[in-house]
């Protein structure tokens, strides 16, 4: 992209902006469709289970939070693979990029197997740790037990998707994700209603859909391996290397999941209606988050390619452009959420108390989408640059103000009467959106103002980040 570097001094900056917009949209639109399809798996579960009753929906809320935490802590399988593959592709070393993806898929299969076994064996003590209402407990156990085997497929999907994003292919994951969501809807209808399996049927349907998605995506990555004559055999040294590369992102993700689990724990203390309403608000928030993450994925891949070519000027232009996309998208999404807040809860159940409480939370979630847009864009840029150590340390820092605030809210509204559960949920979402997301915006925003995140030798936090140097 030497021409792109020259265009940074072009007297017609609008041409540069238009080209960047096209690059971003070419990756972001398919990624958006794929990422919307992913939370559709949860939304379909929530909508179908919600009509079984509030205890069933609350059980799904608790167990899906645990399951998604198990998946989320390994999100580095996608993010680090995207960064490694895209930088290798940008530097003209496609075989190294694909090999990184193969190694990540083997690592994903190992981690998925171990994690699934832990959740299946320890389902009851894990759920009891959150001290749920007795009516919620059996439904939470049913979902977690039946959905856990799908963890293997879920993690392989992460690694394969990250690899394909690194080669600038977001269309294949889009097709697989949409097909998987459609299949999940059919399976859920059969298992939940046709076979009267209830919440257990929802978990089984999701597990089957995720496993089939993993098989399809793995096949596509293997086709790339054959094209570049890359060995697909597992290499323990390479798997250990992939683990070491992703460890800072693992730490960063752990901090995110601690925050999310602490949030669920605080809402659980408030009451069953607040917990069911939390599932509604959280589902909508996840839709918005995945939509914003589509732009962040474009940033990851494009920044990785740009830095792989040593094009710092183009990287800065991408940074500025992606920030504006994040802020604008957040404003639009937030407005839609707030306007639709009185109507959205009805999709998830008929309980009027749950609907009222959920509406209060949705108003807060919508109001902070602009801030969320900025946070996601900064994450995408820094992940694409491989600034993983900073992201790990900043993740720890965000918990310092958030956890005490959350503890106070959970204590203040513990076992609240019905008329107070709405306020408990509202303040939990204020803490999450303003304190937690605000700290993420502050730390990553300050980082992006300098040049250390691009891997300059003077940056002591990133002395091990140069994939380019380590492979010569």
C-alpha positions as MATLAB code, in Angstrom:
seq = 'XXXXXXXXXXXXXXXXXXXXXXXXXXXXXXXXXXXXXXXXXXXXXXXXXXXXXXXXXXXXXXXXXXXXXXXXXXXXXXXXXXXXXXXXXXXXXXXXXXXXXXXXXXXXXXXXXXXXXXXXXXXXXXXXXXXXXXXXXXXXXXXXXXXXXXXXXXXXXXXXXXXXXXXXXXXXXXXXXXXXXXXXXXXXXXXXXXXXXXXXXXXXXXXXXXXXXXXXXXXXXXXXXXXXXXXXXXXXXXXXXXXXXXXXXXXXXXXXXXXXXXXXXXXXXXXXXXXXXXXXXXXXXXXXXXXXXXXXXXXXXXXXXXXXXXXXXXXXXXXXXXXXXXXXXXXXXXXXXXXXXXXXXXXXXXXXXXXXXXXXXXXXXXXXXXXXXXXXXXXXXXXXXXXXXXXXXXXXXXXXXXXXXXXXXXXXXXXXXXXXXXXXXXXXXXXXXXXXXXXXXXXXXXXXXXXXXXXXXXXXXXXXXXXXXXXX';
ca = [
       0.000    0.000    0.000;
       2.753    2.475   -0.858;
       0.218    4.534   -2.769;
      -1.862    4.809    0.370;
       1.095    6.213    2.249;
       1.546    8.877   -0.432;
      -2.131    9.697   -0.351;
      -1.763   10.917    3.240;
      -0.191   14.099    1.810;
      -2.655   14.369   -1.040;
      -4.362   17.773   -1.204;
      -7.704   15.963   -1.599;
      -8.110   14.264    1.804;
     -11.692   13.340    0.966;
     -10.330   10.753   -1.487;
      -8.283    9.171    1.295;
     -11.314    9.150    3.570;
     -13.480    7.544    0.910;
     -10.967    4.793    0.312;
     -10.660    4.093    4.043;
     -14.437    3.969    4.326;
     -14.559    1.363    1.556;
     -11.841   -0.716    3.195;
     -13.603   -0.599    6.533;
     -17.046   -1.387    5.148;
     -15.778   -4.227    2.943;
     -14.739   -6.058    6.106;
     -17.214   -4.652    8.608;
     -20.493   -5.363    6.792;
     -19.997   -9.153    6.513;
     -18.543   -9.181   10.035;
     -21.594   -7.266   11.259;
     -23.945   -9.846    9.795;
     -21.889  -12.668   11.304;
     -21.706  -11.031   14.702;
     -25.405  -10.267   14.780;
     -26.020  -13.910   13.938;
     -23.960  -14.986   16.951;
     -26.075  -13.208   19.605;
     -29.125  -14.433   17.713;
     -28.258  -17.827   19.202;
     -28.755  -16.324   22.655;
     -31.732  -14.215   21.612;
     -33.541  -17.217   20.152;
     -32.869  -19.083   23.369;
     -34.111  -16.161   25.458;
     -37.272  -15.575   23.438;
     -38.323  -19.226   23.369;
     -37.414  -19.941   26.976;
     -38.959  -16.660   28.149;
     -42.383  -17.883   27.109;
     -41.942  -20.912   29.357;
     -41.870  -18.624   32.403;
     -39.812  -16.116   34.381;
     -37.906  -18.775   36.440;
     -36.889  -20.491   33.202;
     -35.677  -17.214   31.701;
     -33.782  -16.356   34.879;
     -32.133  -19.795   34.814;
     -31.095  -19.240   31.215;
     -29.712  -15.815   32.153;
     -27.490  -17.250   34.870;
     -26.245  -20.307   32.975;
     -25.692  -18.494   29.682;
     -23.619  -15.914   31.563;
     -21.477  -18.734   32.962;
     -21.202  -20.429   29.564;
     -20.361  -17.214   27.732;
     -17.770  -16.483   30.385;
     -16.152  -19.825   29.630;
     -16.121  -18.920   25.932;
     -15.171  -15.313   26.518;
     -11.999  -16.004   28.482;
     -10.652  -17.700   25.353;
     -11.566  -14.898   22.964;
      -7.835  -14.454   22.393;
      -8.155  -17.486   20.091;
      -9.872  -15.146   17.634;
      -8.226  -11.817   18.412;
      -4.590  -12.859   18.650;
      -4.995  -15.086   15.583;
      -6.436  -12.204   13.575;
      -3.524   -9.972   14.560;
      -0.843  -12.599   13.869;
      -2.334  -13.732   10.567;
      -3.020  -10.224    9.255;
       0.496   -8.971   10.054;
       2.023  -12.047    8.424;
      -0.157  -11.595    5.333;
       0.739   -7.891    5.165;
       4.426   -8.810    5.303;
       4.018  -11.324    2.469;
       4.345  -14.476    4.595;
       0.973  -16.149    4.099;
       2.181  -19.602    5.147;
       3.137  -18.307    8.601;
      -0.249  -16.649    8.980;
      -2.174  -19.812    8.127;
       0.061  -21.920   10.372;
      -0.766  -19.596   13.266;
      -4.431  -20.299   12.605;
      -3.932  -24.079   12.493;
      -2.068  -23.998   15.800;
      -4.818  -21.886   17.333;
      -7.470  -24.383   16.226;
      -5.631  -27.271   17.896;
      -5.305  -25.186   21.041;
      -9.029  -24.369   20.859;
      -9.977  -28.059   20.665;
      -7.860  -28.865   23.722;
      -9.154  -25.954   25.787;
     -12.740  -26.618   24.736;
     -12.607  -30.260   25.804;
     -11.146  -29.480   29.224;
     -13.544  -26.597   29.897;
     -16.613  -28.582   28.819;
     -15.720  -31.406   31.192;
     -15.246  -28.971   34.078;
     -18.642  -27.339   33.520;
     -20.468  -30.635   33.105;
     -18.976  -32.192   36.238;
     -19.147  -29.051   38.360;
     -22.412  -27.556   37.087;
     -24.254  -27.606   40.425;
     -21.560  -26.080   42.676;
     -20.782  -23.469   40.025;
     -24.402  -22.363   39.836;
     -24.908  -22.521   43.599;
     -21.989  -20.123   43.981;
     -24.344  -17.385   42.706;
     -27.013  -18.299   45.275;
     -29.965  -18.261   42.841;
     -33.625  -18.429   43.797;
     -34.710  -22.080   44.385;
     -37.144  -21.812   41.462;
     -34.295  -20.780   39.151;
     -31.802  -23.515   40.119;
     -33.174  -26.549   38.181;
     -33.510  -24.574   34.958;
     -30.003  -23.157   35.262;
     -28.625  -26.673   35.817;
     -30.498  -28.059   32.827;
     -29.218  -25.445   30.393;
     -25.586  -25.555   31.539;
     -25.430  -29.362   31.491;
     -26.797  -29.706   27.966;
     -25.034  -26.729   26.399;
     -21.527  -27.391   27.774;
     -20.497  -30.041   25.177;
     -20.839  -27.347   22.525;
     -17.890  -25.491   24.033;
     -15.447  -27.451   21.884;
     -17.142  -26.219   18.733;
     -17.492  -22.694   20.094;
     -13.759  -22.334   20.705;
     -12.790  -23.852   17.347;
     -15.152  -21.349   15.722;
     -13.225  -18.538   17.445;
      -9.838  -19.726   16.187;
     -11.007  -20.438   12.639;
     -12.864  -17.140   12.409;
      -9.816  -15.215   13.598;
      -7.691  -16.877   10.934;
     -10.122  -16.000    8.152;
     -10.393  -12.407    9.344;
      -6.609  -12.216    9.175;
      -6.697  -13.079    5.457;
      -9.379  -10.375    5.063;
     -12.186  -12.906    4.603;
     -15.177  -11.941    6.715;
     -17.739  -13.326    4.246;
     -17.175  -17.005    5.015;
     -17.722  -16.561    8.783;
     -20.826  -14.529    7.878;
     -22.358  -17.363    5.878;
     -21.528  -19.950    8.532;
     -22.826  -17.810   11.393;
     -26.139  -17.038    9.695;
     -26.611  -20.680    8.741;
     -25.803  -21.752   12.288;
     -28.320  -19.312   13.759;
     -31.057  -20.569   11.452;
     -30.258  -24.157   12.369;
     -30.258  -23.255   16.062;
     -33.749  -21.783   15.767;
     -35.075  -24.959   14.155;
     -33.389  -27.226   16.678;
     -34.626  -25.156   19.612;
     -38.209  -25.306   18.384;
     -37.966  -29.084   18.022;
     -36.278  -29.750   21.368;
     -38.034  -27.133   23.546;
     -41.587  -27.536   22.284;
     -41.698  -30.609   20.052;
     -39.884  -32.927   22.485;
     -40.907  -30.980   25.629;
     -37.300  -30.749   26.827;
     -37.756  -27.191   28.100;
     -34.570  -25.296   28.971;
     -32.481  -28.437   28.400;
     -33.617  -28.488   24.761;
     -32.373  -24.950   24.306;
     -28.916  -25.939   25.517;
     -28.807  -29.045   23.307;
     -29.829  -27.109   20.202;
     -27.127  -24.519   20.745;
     -24.460  -27.187   21.302;
     -25.309  -29.006   18.063;
     -25.399  -25.808   16.012;
     -22.020  -24.619   17.305;
     -20.383  -27.991   16.629;
     -21.531  -28.028   13.003;
     -20.362  -24.440   12.521;
     -16.900  -25.414   13.776;
     -16.646  -28.285   11.312;
     -17.479  -26.049    8.355;
     -15.063  -23.250    9.305;
     -12.263  -25.704   10.067;
     -12.697  -27.135    6.582;
     -12.230  -23.698    5.019;
      -9.032  -23.043    6.996;
      -7.684  -26.452    5.992;
      -8.287  -25.532    2.348;
      -6.052  -22.476    2.862;
      -3.455  -24.737    4.465;
      -3.392  -26.970    1.396;
      -3.074  -23.934   -0.858;
       0.011  -22.653    0.959;
       1.357  -26.152    1.708;
       1.105  -25.694    5.450;
       1.230  -28.716    7.727;
      -1.947  -29.308    9.706;
      -0.350  -31.661   12.205;
      -0.307  -30.465   15.821;
       2.999  -29.105   17.063;
       3.224  -28.891   20.832;
       5.899  -26.207   20.661;
       3.747  -24.153   18.286;
       0.683  -24.671   20.492;
       2.664  -23.471   23.498;
       3.810  -20.488   21.448;
       0.214  -19.665   20.537;
      -0.700  -19.905   24.212;
       2.107  -17.529   25.209;
       1.165  -15.045   22.481;
      -2.460  -15.003   23.569;
      -1.832  -14.955   27.323;
      -1.963  -11.137   27.756;
      -5.300  -11.094   25.924;
      -6.397  -13.968   28.143;
      -5.617  -11.831   31.199;
      -7.443   -8.882   29.667;
     -10.466  -11.082   28.935;
     -10.414  -12.468   32.470;
     -10.791   -8.913   33.766;
     -13.762   -8.378   31.453;
     -15.387  -11.594   32.593;
     -14.787  -10.806   36.235;
     -16.649   -7.574   35.663;
     -19.520   -9.334   33.870;
     -19.829  -12.114   36.445;
     -19.712   -9.572   39.267;
     -22.502   -7.713   37.486;
     -24.617  -10.875   37.253;
     -23.901  -11.647   40.907;
     -25.042   -8.177   41.958;
     -28.271   -8.472   39.963;
     -28.890  -11.984   41.314;
     -28.808  -10.539   44.839;
     -31.488   -8.014   43.873;
     -34.104  -10.608   42.918;
     -35.493  -12.981   40.286;
     -37.422  -10.297   38.375;
     -34.325   -8.103   38.165;
     -32.270  -11.087   36.971;
     -34.788  -11.958   34.254;
     -34.884   -8.296   33.185;
     -31.092   -8.232   33.175;
     -31.128  -11.028   30.580;
     -33.296   -8.849   28.340;
     -31.082   -5.767   28.700;
     -27.908   -7.799   28.378;
     -29.174   -9.466   25.210;
     -29.894   -6.082   23.621;
     -26.534   -4.727   24.823;
     -24.823   -7.721   23.238;
     -26.567   -7.046   19.941;
     -25.220   -3.503   20.011;
     -21.793   -4.696   21.155;
     -21.506   -7.222   18.362;
     -22.566   -4.608   15.824;
     -19.865   -2.232   17.059;
     -17.392   -5.093   17.185;
     -17.844   -5.554   13.437;
     -16.113   -2.215   12.959;
     -13.484   -3.194   15.524;
     -12.806   -6.392   13.562;
     -12.222   -4.318   10.442;
      -9.803   -2.200   12.483;
      -7.969   -5.297   13.737;
      -7.400   -6.731   10.272;
      -6.579   -3.452    8.514;
      -4.272   -2.188   11.253;
      -2.489   -5.541   11.296;
      -1.958   -5.478    7.534;
      -0.837   -1.853    7.613;
       1.720   -2.423   10.371;
       2.861   -5.645    8.692;
       3.812   -3.447    5.743;
       5.446   -0.887    8.047;
       2.907    1.775    7.039;
       2.511    3.924   10.167;
       0.950    6.842    8.304;
      -1.860    4.745    6.935;
      -2.354    3.230   10.394;
      -2.919    6.684   11.892;
      -5.416    7.489    9.150;
      -7.256    4.256    9.926;
      -7.304    5.168   13.600;
      -8.957    8.520   12.982;
     -11.484    7.111   10.541;
     -12.471    4.151   12.712;
     -13.049    6.408   15.728;
     -15.575    8.451   13.783;
     -17.308    5.297   12.623;
     -17.526    4.088   16.219;
     -18.936    7.327   17.601;
     -21.489    7.688   14.813;
     -22.616    4.079   14.975;
     -22.914    4.247   18.762;
     -25.131    7.320   18.509;
     -27.471    5.660   16.013;
     -27.674    2.366   17.893;
     -28.218    4.110   21.218;
     -31.068    6.187   19.845;
     -32.798    3.089   18.466;
     -32.476    1.264   21.802;
     -33.926    4.142   23.815;
     -36.831    4.681   21.428;
     -37.646    0.960   21.366;
     -37.095    0.397   25.111;
     -40.826    0.172   26.001;
     -41.393   -2.453   23.271;
     -38.320   -4.706   23.324;
     -39.053   -6.499   26.648;
     -42.327   -7.894   25.287;
     -40.310  -10.109   22.928;
     -38.911  -11.984   25.917;
     -41.978  -12.637   28.036;
     -45.392  -11.493   29.221;
     -44.558  -10.683   32.856;
     -45.424   -6.953   33.261;
     -43.037   -6.516   36.195;
     -40.124   -7.920   34.193;
     -41.011   -5.656   31.257;
     -41.069   -2.538   33.417;
     -37.732   -3.303   35.055;
     -36.129   -4.173   31.709;
     -37.291   -0.891   30.172;
     -35.473    1.069   32.875;
     -32.256   -0.791   32.167;
     -32.592   -0.377   28.397;
     -32.774    3.404   28.692;
     -29.406    3.426   30.455;
     -27.880    0.959   28.001;
     -28.960    3.087   25.049;
     -27.692    6.335   26.533;
     -24.109    5.020   26.774;
     -23.772    3.496   23.308;
     -21.646    6.403   22.038;
     -19.102    5.702   24.761;
     -19.279    1.998   23.950;
     -18.609    2.761   20.289;
     -15.369    4.550   21.184;
     -14.278    1.737   23.518;
     -14.791   -0.975   20.926;
     -12.887    0.954   18.277;
      -9.917    1.470   20.589;
      -9.892   -2.209   21.471;
      -9.914   -3.164   17.790;
      -7.029   -0.859   16.915;
      -4.832   -1.940   19.825;
      -5.559   -5.645   19.333;
      -4.754   -5.352   15.639;
      -1.454   -3.704   16.566;
      -0.697   -6.538   18.996;
      -0.589   -4.159   21.978;
      -1.640   -7.031   24.198;
       0.358   -6.335   27.332;
      -1.078   -2.858   27.661;
      -4.601   -4.208   27.202;
      -3.966   -6.727   29.989;
      -2.759   -4.082   32.447;
      -5.502   -1.619   31.542;
      -8.085   -4.374   32.031;
      -6.904   -4.866   35.598;
      -7.028   -1.120   36.176;
     -10.679   -0.860   35.095;
     -11.740   -3.191   37.913;
     -10.326   -0.937   40.631;
     -13.226    1.555   40.692;
     -15.914   -0.746   39.275;
     -15.985   -3.645   41.733;
     -16.419   -1.497   44.886;
     -19.248    0.467   43.261;
     -20.930   -2.737   42.166;
     -20.557   -4.274   45.617;
     -22.248   -1.245   47.194;
     -25.192   -1.435   44.782;
     -25.611   -5.185   45.316;
     -25.564   -4.693   49.087;
     -27.917   -1.716   48.994;
     -30.572   -3.494   46.912;
     -30.111   -7.092   48.127;
     -33.393   -9.054   48.276;
     -35.330   -5.962   47.297;
     -39.082   -5.726   47.200;
     -40.567   -5.790   43.720;
     -40.943   -2.013   43.492;
     -37.224   -1.567   44.252;
     -35.801   -4.201   41.887;
     -36.100   -1.823   38.940;
     -33.913    0.740   40.695;
     -31.406   -1.941   41.619;
     -31.069   -3.028   37.992;
     -30.911    0.571   36.786;
     -28.006    1.469   39.071;
     -26.152   -1.704   38.152;
     -26.333   -0.673   34.492;
     -25.272    2.882   35.312;
     -22.212    1.477   37.081;
     -21.410   -0.837   34.185;
     -21.902    1.717   31.417;
     -20.437    4.792   33.112;
     -17.754    3.449   35.475;
     -16.549    0.272   33.792;
     -16.877    1.405   30.170;
     -15.688    4.890   31.128;
     -12.426    3.510   32.535;
     -11.890    1.446   29.398;
     -12.384    4.538   27.260;
      -9.960    6.568   29.355;
      -7.117    4.042   29.385;
      -7.262    3.033   25.729;
      -7.900    6.583   24.531;
      -4.798    7.899   26.283;
      -2.759    5.006   24.863;
      -3.846    5.673   21.291;
      -2.760    9.324   21.473;
       0.895    8.239   21.377;
       2.885    5.872   19.166;
       3.915    3.171   21.658;
       0.931    1.015   20.693;
       2.443    0.547   17.217;
       5.359   -1.387   18.719;
       8.178    1.140   18.846;
      11.398   -0.256   20.321;
      11.324    2.391   23.044;
       8.155    0.902   24.517;
       9.176   -1.451   27.355;
       5.710   -2.979   27.593;
       5.898   -4.371   24.092;
       9.404   -5.702   23.681;
       8.040   -9.124   22.723;
       5.395   -8.017   20.269;
       7.267   -7.946   16.987;
       6.090  -11.002   15.090;
       7.947   -9.725   12.077;
      11.360   -9.696   13.785;
      10.891  -12.946   15.675;
      10.263  -14.929   12.496;
      13.369  -13.816   10.575;
];
